[in-house]
Amino acid sequence: MLSLWEGYYLLLWQPPLTGVNLIFPGQTSTNVEWLRKQLTEIDGINQQPVNPQFFDVELKARVVSFQKTKHLKPDGKVGMQTVFYLDSATGAKNSPHLKD
């Protein structure tokens, strides 16, 4: 069957956060707090920063580490591709799934 596949596919996916395009170092938002929760679920590191909505240097290091494990550009910025991988790694609870 693989000999018939041309290598293209369409992925329908809805981001778990509405209106997020980029989460980046230095930013303060509720999206940063969401990012912390996702990474804690993945790496088990539960940091207790003074301001959990602030994207600090420690959080950037965790993002870079995650990006490296997924062979993404390790720039510490969380764009749609990194959000997709975070969502997948945490079970994509809010995303539709196909069943057998």
C-alpha positions, 0 to 999 in steps of 0.5 A, spaced: 500 500 500 505 504 501 507 504 494 501 508 492 502 513 497 505 520 494 507 522 501 502 528 502 497 528 507 492 533 511 492 534 518 486 537 521 488 540 528 485 545 533 490 548 537 489 548 545 490 555 546 485 560 542 489 566 539 496 564 540 501 564 535 508 565 539 510 564 546 517 567 547 522 569 552 520 575 556 513 575 555 508 575 560 501 572 559 496 566 561 499 562 555 506 562 558 502 559 564 499 553 560 506 552 557 509 551 564 503 546 565 505 542 559 512 541 560 511 539 567 506 534 565 512 532 560 518 532 564 516 532 571 519 538 573 515 543 577 518 549 578 515 554 582 517 561 579 515 568 583 511 569 576 508 563 573 506 567 567 513 570 565 517 566 560 524 566 564 531 563 562 529 557 566 523 556 562 526 557 555 532 552 557 526 547 558 523 549 551 529 548 548 530 541 551 523 539 549 524 542 542 531 538 541 527 531 543 522 532 537 528 535 532 525 542 532 529 548 531 531 549 538 530 556 539 526 557 545 520 560 542 514 556 542 510 557 535 505 552 532 509 547 531 512 546 538 505 547 540 503 541 536 508 537 539 507 539 546 499 537 545 501 531 542 506 529 548 501 531 553 495 526 550 492 532 546 486 531 550 482 537 546 484 534 539 479 529 535 482 522 534 481 517 529 479 510 532 479 503 529 
